[in-house]
Amino acid sequence: MMLQYEKPDDFVLGTGELHTVWEFATEAFSVAGLRIHWEGKGVDERGIDDRGNVVVKVNPVLFRPLEADNFLADYSKAEKLLD
């Protein structure tokens, strides 16, 4: 519908739900058939599988503390114009 809209425009698509990277990683490993549990906090946090292997670790260069703003996709324009 975006490609067939009467004029070129930018649209935001989203679910309206807020999820963390932690939730995403846990679900992704689950879909791959692996369970992980989390240990540590902040830059020391690690995702560990059932065999004790560290499968997720934080890159301190890219680490950002939890931000005050929770960013949710505002898809109201797409909903209004594209139904």
Secondary structure, DSSP 8 states (H G I E B T S, - for coil): --TTSSS--------S----HHHHHHHHHHHTT--EEEES-GGG-EEEETTS-EEEE--TTT-----SS------HHHHHHH-
